[in-house]
Amino acid sequence: MIEIELNGSIHQLTGSENVDDLIASLSLTGKAVAVAINRQIVPRDQWAQRQICTADKVDVVRAIGGG
C-alpha cells in the first residue's frame, strides 16, 4: 500500500497504480478531468504509462460547465 496526497488530502492506494487506475478508482473514467502530479500536467495519452509513487502530490481537476 502506498500513500499519496490527492487534492490536498492523504489518500492510500492498494499498490502500484497508474493514472488510469486512479481515475477509475475515483469513478471519473470518461469525465472531463485534468491530472497533475507534483505540479506537472500529465497528458491523457500518458495516463496508462505514468505510475503513481509514494509521496506523489496528485491533483485531479474536473471541468464543470455553467454560466
C-alpha positions as CSV (number, residue, x, y, z in Angstrom):
1,M,0.0,0.0,0.0
2,I,1.3,3.5,-0.8
3,E,0.3,6.9,0.4
4,I,-0.1,9.9,-1.8
5,E,-1.5,13.4,-1.4
6,L,-4.7,13.7,-3.5
7,N,-6.2,17.2,-3.9
8,G,-4.6,18.2,-0.6
9,S,-5.7,15.2,1.5
10,I,-3.9,11.9,2.3
11,H,-5.1,9.1,0.1
12,Q,-4.0,5.4,0.2
13,L,-3.6,3.3,-2.9
14,T,-3.6,-0.5,-2.8
15,G,-0.4,-0.9,-4.8
16,S,1.4,0.1,-7.9
17,E,-1.1,2.2,-9.8
18,N,-1.0,4.4,-12.9
19,V,-3.1,7.5,-13.5
20,D,-5.8,5.4,-15.4
21,D,-6.2,3.2,-12.4
22,L,-6.6,6.1,-10.0
23,I,-9.1,7.8,-12.3
24,A,-11.1,4.6,-12.5
25,S,-11.0,4.2,-8.7
26,L,-12.4,7.7,-8.3
27,S,-15.3,6.8,-10.7
28,L,-14.1,9.6,-13.1
29,T,-13.4,7.4,-16.2
30,G,-14.8,9.2,-19.3
31,K,-15.2,12.5,-17.4
32,A,-13.6,15.8,-18.4
33,V,-10.7,15.8,-15.9
34,A,-7.1,17.0,-15.9
35,V,-4.3,15.4,-13.8
36,A,-1.1,16.9,-12.4
37,I,1.5,15.0,-10.5
38,N,4.0,17.1,-8.5
39,R,2.7,20.2,-10.3
40,Q,3.4,18.7,-13.7
41,I,0.4,18.1,-16.0
42,V,0.1,14.5,-17.2
43,P,-1.3,14.4,-20.8
44,R,-4.2,11.9,-21.1
45,D,-2.3,9.8,-23.6
46,Q,0.3,9.1,-21.0
47,W,-2.0,8.1,-18.1
48,A,-1.6,4.4,-18.7
49,Q,2.2,4.7,-18.6
50,R,2.6,7.2,-15.7
51,Q,3.0,5.3,-12.4
52,I,2.0,7.0,-9.2
53,C,4.7,6.7,-6.5
54,T,4.7,7.1,-2.7
55,A,4.5,10.7,-1.6
56,D,3.4,12.0,-5.0
57,K,1.2,15.1,-4.9
58,V,-1.7,14.4,-7.3
59,D,-4.3,17.0,-8.3
60,V,-7.3,15.9,-10.2
61,V,-9.5,18.7,-11.5
62,R,-12.9,18.1,-13.1
63,A,-14.3,20.6,-15.6
64,I,-17.7,21.8,-14.8
65,G,-19.8,23.7,-17.3
66,G,-22.1,26.5,-16.4
67,G,-22.6,30.2,-16.7
